[in-house]
Amino acid sequence: MKIGIVGLGRMGGNIARRLMKHGHECVVYDRDEKALSTLADEGGEKAADLKDMAAKLPAPRVIWVMLPAGKITEEIVAALGGILQAGDVIIDGGNTLYKDDIRRAKELREKGIEYIDIGTSGGVWGLERGYCMMIGGEQKAVAHIDPVLAALAPGMGDIPRTKNREGRSETAERGYLHCGPAGAGHFVKMIHNGIEYGMMQAYAEGFDILKNRNSEELPEDQRFDLDIGDIAEVWRRGSVVTSWLLDLTASALAGDEELSGFSGEVADSGEGRWTVDAAVEEAVAAPVLASALFARFRSRRGNTFGEKILSAMRLGFGGHVEKKG
């Protein structure tokens, strides 16, 4: 399939690379000329602007927008809505608020343009590992882009199959799932990220307790000088708390057990707040997820070792570099 990719940052660029690796053709565009030229040198077909991209794609055109949620994505989707024609497809693969997806889909449907929202997880490792994708949109449009989704997904890999899944979604086993109508994909990804906040916070607090067990304020016979790098490593081997986040933590601690390169000021990119908002709307108790979000707010007013753990994990999976004051 020939597809347009708008936004060639950490994830957009690697999405284009993975697609080209699997035999798809990519027309690429980014306002950053360096990023654009890099992808063009690697096999992408450079577009001068959005109109040029549309002209270089066969009908029905498929354009994947991979930009930060908010104003820039809103502007690009609106611009594409004025360029594309009935039957064409716009994909938003960023972390857009699902309510915005619902609105956009309605607006574009009046023009006959299909809108698909894809919550995309995989971070900077997606090029190698593949991307877990949660998808919202009309079934026919989602089916049309299935070759793209199959190429981007991690596939079955060596993960053991879950028992008693007969008759359920086959694509879920391969790492992508059509979750429902417009907005459903980003809603599921939003909750995924809210859970991620909670998991990361649990690791951060646990390692902070381990780190401080040698405090002079404790009775001497209760102090332990623990090697937390080795503890992270042993937990990776058969423990029930094993996860990719723990893998990233162990890697960071192996390189610098004090995590001196991190301040511990932990940003939040929106999905955690939206998850808590959804819990309030539904009157669903979510104390762990809410506390994890509030802990990130607190981290900006003085930091603990646990918050350095959070920063290290965010750098590991998403390439999120701490903002410097």
C-alpha positions in Angstrom: 0.0 0.0 0.0 1.1 3.6 -0.6 0.5 5.8 2.4 1.2 9.3 3.5 2.9 10.0 6.8 2.7 13.5 8.3 5.0 14.0 11.3 8.4 12.3 11.3 9.4 12.6 14.9 10.3 9.7 17.3 7.4 7.6 16.4 6.2 8.9 13.0 9.6 8.5 11.5 9.9 4.9 12.7 6.4 4.1 11.6 7.4 5.1 8.1 10.6 3.0 8.4 8.8 -0.1 9.6 6.2 0.2 6.8 8.9 0.6 4.1 10.8 -2.4 5.6 7.6 -4.4 5.0 7.3 -3.3 1.4 4.9 -0.4 1.7 5.5 2.9 -0.1 5.5 6.1 2.1 5.0 9.6 1.0 6.4 11.7 3.9 6.1 15.2 5.1 7.3 17.2 8.1 7.9 20.9 8.7 11.4 20.0 9.9 13.4 19.8 6.7 16.1 17.7 8.4 13.7 15.0 9.5 12.1 15.1 6.0 15.4 14.8 4.2 16.5 11.9 6.4 13.3 9.8 5.6 13.7 10.7 1.9 17.2 9.4 2.0 16.0 6.2 3.5 13.4 5.6 0.8 10.5 7.8 1.5 9.0 10.0 -1.2 9.3 13.6 -0.1 6.2 15.8 -0.2 6.5 19.6 -0.4 3.3 20.1 1.5 -0.1 18.4 2.2 -1.5 19.2 -1.2 1.6 17.7 -2.8 1.3 14.6 -0.6 -2.4 14.1 -1.7 -1.4 14.5 -5.3 1.3 11.7 -5.0 -1.1 9.2 -3.4 -3.5 6.9 -5.3 -7.2 7.0 -4.5 -8.6 6.2 -2.0 -5.8 8.2 -0.3 -4.6 7.1 3.2 -2.7 9.7 5.3 -1.4 8.9 8.8 -0.9 11.9 11.0 1.6 11.3 13.8 1.9 14.6 15.7 1.5 15.8 19.3 -2.1 16.0 20.5 -3.7 19.4 20.4 -3.4 22.4 18.2 -1.0 21.1 15.6 -2.9 17.9 15.0 -6.2 19.8 14.9 -4.8 22.1 12.2 -3.4 19.3 10.1 -6.6 17.2 10.2 -8.6 20.3 9.3 -6.3 21.1 6.4 -6.5 17.6 5.1 -10.2 17.7 5.4 -10.2 20.6 2.9 -7.8 18.8 0.5 -9.0 15.1 0.4 -12.0 13.7 -1.3 -14.8 11.3 -0.5 -13.5 7.8 0.2 -10.1 9.0 1.4 -8.9 8.1 4.9 -7.3 10.2 7.6 -5.6 8.4 10.5 -4.6 10.1 13.8 -2.1 7.9 15.5 -1.1 10.3 18.3 -2.6 10.6 21.7 -5.6 12.7 20.9 -8.5 13.1 23.4 -11.2 10.6 22.2 -13.9 13.3 22.4 -12.0 15.2 19.7 -12.0 12.1 17.5 -15.8 11.8 17.8 -16.2 15.4 16.7 -13.7 15.2 13.8 -15.2 11.9 12.5 -18.7 13.5 12.3 -17.3 16.6 10.5 -15.3 14.6 8.0 -18.2 12.1 7.4 -20.2 15.0 6.0 -17.5 15.2 3.2 -17.4 11.4 2.8 -13.9 11.3 4.3 -13.2 8.4 6.7 -11.5 9.1 10.0 -9.6 6.5 12.0 -8.1 7.0 15.5 -5.3 4.7 16.4 -3.8 4.6 19.9 -0.3 3.5 19.3 2.0 2.0 21.9 5.6 1.0 21.4 7.5 4.2 21.8 11.0 4.4 20.4 11.3 0.6 20.3 8.4 0.2 17.8 10.6 0.0 14.8 12.2 -3.2 16.0 9.4 -4.6 18.2 6.3 -3.4 16.4 3.5 -1.3 17.7 0.5 -2.4 19.8 -2.5 -0.5 18.2 -6.0 0.2 19.5 -8.2 1.3 16.7 -11.5 3.3 16.4 -13.5 3.9 13.2 -15.8 2.4 10.6 -15.2 -1.3 10.0 -14.9 -0.9 6.2 -12.2 1.8 6.5 -10.3 -0.2 9.2 -10.4 -3.3 6.9 -9.0 -1.2 4.0 -5.8 -0.3 6.0 -5.3 -3.8 7.4 -2.1 -4.4 5.4 -0.6 -1.3 7.1 -1.8 -2.4 10.5 -0.4 -5.9 10.0 3.0 -4.6 9.0 3.2 -2.2 12.0 2.0 -4.8 14.6 4.5 -7.0 16.5 2.7 -10.2 15.3 2.4 -13.4 17.4 6.1 -13.5 18.3 7.1 -16.0 21.0 4.4 -15.0 23.5 2.4 -18.1 24.6 -1.1 -18.2 23.2 -3.9 -17.5 25.7 -6.2 -20.5 26.4 -9.9 -20.5 25.5 -9.7 -17.7 22.9 -11.5 -19.7 20.2 -13.8 -17.4 18.2 -12.3 -14.2 19.5 -10.3 -11.5 17.5 -7.3 -13.0 15.7 -5.7 -9.6 15.2 -5.6 -9.0 19.0 -3.1 -11.9 19.2 -1.0 -10.1 16.6 -1.0 -6.8 18.4 -3.8 -4.7 17.0 -7.5 -4.5 17.6 -10.5 -2.6 16.1 -12.1 -1.5 19.4 -15.2 0.2 18.1 -16.4 3.4 16.4 -14.5 6.7 16.2 -12.9 7.6 19.5 -12.8 4.0 20.8 -9.2 3.5 19.9 -7.9 6.6 21.7 -10.2 5.9 24.6 -8.7 2.4 25.1 -5.1 3.9 24.7 -6.0 6.6 27.2 -6.9 4.0 29.8 -3.7 2.0 28.8 -1.6 5.1 29.7 -3.5 5.6 32.9 -2.7 2.1 33.9 0.9 2.7 32.8 1.1 5.7 35.3 0.0 3.4 38.1 2.4 0.6 37.3 5.3 3.0 37.0 4.4 4.7 40.3 4.3 1.3 42.1 7.8 0.5 40.8 9.0 4.0 41.7 7.8 3.9 45.3 9.0 0.3 45.8 12.6 1.2 44.6 12.5 4.4 46.7 11.8 2.3 49.9 14.6 -0.1 49.0 17.0 2.8 48.3 16.3 4.4 51.7 16.6 1.3 53.8 20.1 2.3 54.9 18.8 5.5 56.6 20.6 6.6 59.8 17.1 7.2 61.3 16.5 3.5 61.4 17.8 1.1 64.1 21.2 -0.1 63.1 20.2 -3.7 62.9 17.3 -2.9 60.6 19.4 -1.1 58.0 20.2 -2.8 54.8 22.6 -1.5 52.2 20.8 -3.0 49.2 22.0 -3.2 45.6 18.9 -2.1 43.9 20.4 -2.7 40.4 20.8 -6.3 41.2 17.3 -6.5 42.9 15.8 -5.1 39.7 17.7 -7.7 37.7 16.7 -10.7 39.9 13.0 -9.6 39.7 13.2 -9.8 36.0 13.9 -13.6 36.3 10.7 -15.4 37.1 9.1 -12.8 39.4 5.4 -12.0 39.2 6.3 -8.3 38.9 8.3 -8.9 35.7 7.4 -6.4 32.9 9.0 -4.3 30.1 8.9 -1.4 32.5 11.0 -3.4 35.0 13.4 -4.3 32.1 13.9 -0.6 31.4 14.4 0.1 35.1 17.0 -2.6 35.5 18.8 -1.2 32.4 18.8 2.3 33.8 20.1 1.2 37.2 22.8 -0.9 35.7 24.2 2.1 33.9 24.0 4.5 37.0 22.5 3.2 40.2 22.1 6.8 41.5 20.3 7.9 38.3 22.3 11.1 38.6 21.3 12.1 35.0 17.7 12.5 36.1 16.2 15.3 38.2 13.0 13.4 38.9 10.7 16.1 37.6 8.1 13.9 35.9 5.9 15.3 33.1 2.5 14.0 32.2 1.4 14.1 28.6 -2.4 14.3 29.1 -3.7 10.8 29.0 -3.4 10.3 32.8 -5.5 13.4 33.4 -8.1 12.3 30.8 -8.3 8.8 32.4 -9.1 10.3 35.8 -11.7 12.6 34.2 -13.3 9.5 32.6 -13.4 7.8 36.0 -15.2 10.8 37.5 -17.7 10.9 34.6 -18.4 7.2 35.1 -18.3 7.3 38.9 -15.7 4.6 38.9 -13.2 4.5 41.8 -9.6 4.8 40.5 -7.5 5.7 43.5 -4.3 4.2 42.2 -4.4 5.9 38.8 -5.4 9.2 40.4 -2.6 9.0 43.0 -0.1 8.2 40.3 -1.1 11.3 38.4 -1.0 13.5 41.5 2.5 12.1 42.3 3.7 13.5 39.0 2.4 16.9 39.9 4.2 16.7 43.2 7.4 15.7 41.5 7.7 19.2 40.1 8.1 20.6 43.7 11.2 18.7 44.9 12.2 15.2 43.9 12.7 11.7 45.3 14.8 8.8 44.1 11.5 7.2 43.1 10.8 10.0 40.7 14.1 9.5 39.1 13.0 5.9 38.5 9.9 7.3 36.8 12.0 9.6 34.6 14.3 6.7 33.7 11.4 4.6 32.6 9.9 7.4 30.5 13.2 7.9 28.7 13.5 4.1 28.2 10.2 3.4 26.5 9.4 6.7 24.9 12.5 8.7 24.5 11.0 11.4 26.8 13.8 13.7 27.9 13.3 15.8 31.0 12.5 19.4 30.4 15.3 21.6 31.9 14.2 24.8 33.7 
